[in-house]
Amino acid sequence: MTTPEDSIGYRGPDTAQWEVTEVPGRRRRVTVRHRPLAGLHPQDLLWWWSHVEGTCLVDGLLMTRFRAWHPRDHVLWEPVRVGSDGLLGPGSRVRVVEAFDADPDQRVDVVERVERLDERGVRLVRRRFGLTVATVQHSWSTGHRGTECVSVLEVGSPLPGTGPLNLAMTRRALPVSVCRAWVRHTVEETGRLECLVPAARQASSAADTTSRASACTCARCSGPRKDSA
């Protein structure tokens, strides 16, 4: 188990099963099958991804939800485009900055498009010059011991004829050392959701209740009332 930096701590990579595979077209894929998230449902993970923009308390310290998700590695979550409801959803774009193991040499600063976000999971796509160069997908399903979660990172374009480009990208962006770092990172951040999501949802619900309770209920604001007979 990784040494915790707060009361939540981190899961270790040994709690998950993972593999690196070479995909046709000289793409590279990393697959992580996490230990089930006890007490969570797919709807909870959908809520979290839709509401990453916000704050929460960890050990009495107020921080952004993104930072709380992984205090060591996460740097910035900056929505570029969201839905009309102000939430992240299909078609949204978000800038993500993180550094695996807080190592500047493994810093990632990308803009990703949300291709899918529903109760089955989330799929993020990175594109350059009109080509898909990387995808990150987290798939969720209900299991006997909690929510089953599988994370997949794939580097390379699926288009025909991009093999040489894919080979160069995987060598540069996803060597074996980075594969291991990403596995550790995604296992750690996924495991923290067991504690973060219930607390964040409860705090959000309480805030909504307080907001409604503090709303003005005078006749001018609430509209005309009918006297009871």
Number of C-alpha atoms within 10 A of each C-alpha: 11 11 9 10 11 11 9 16 18 21 23 16 20 12 15 16 14 18 13 17 11 12 13 9 18 20 25 23 21 21 19 22 18 23 20 23 22 16 12 19 17 21 16 18 25 18 18 19 18 16 19 21 16 11 17 22 15 18 8 7 9 11 15 18 22 22 18 23 22 21 17 16 19 22 17 15 18 14 18 13 17 17 12 8 7 12 17 24 23 17 15 19 22 19 15 17 16 22 19 21 16 14 11 10 9 17 16 15 13 13 19 22 21 23 16 17 23 18 16 17 20 21 21 22 18 18 15 8 6 7 13 15 20 24 21 18 20 21 19 23 16 16 13 8 12 17 24 20 22 21 22 20 21 22 24 27 21 18 11 7 10 15 17 12 15 22 18 14 20 21 12 10 16 23 12 13 9 14 19 17 16 20 24 21 23 19 24 22 20 22 22 18 22 20 18 18 20 15 15 22 16 11 15 16 12 12 12 12 11 11 10 11 10 9 10 10 11 9 9 8 9 10 9 9 7 6 5 4 3
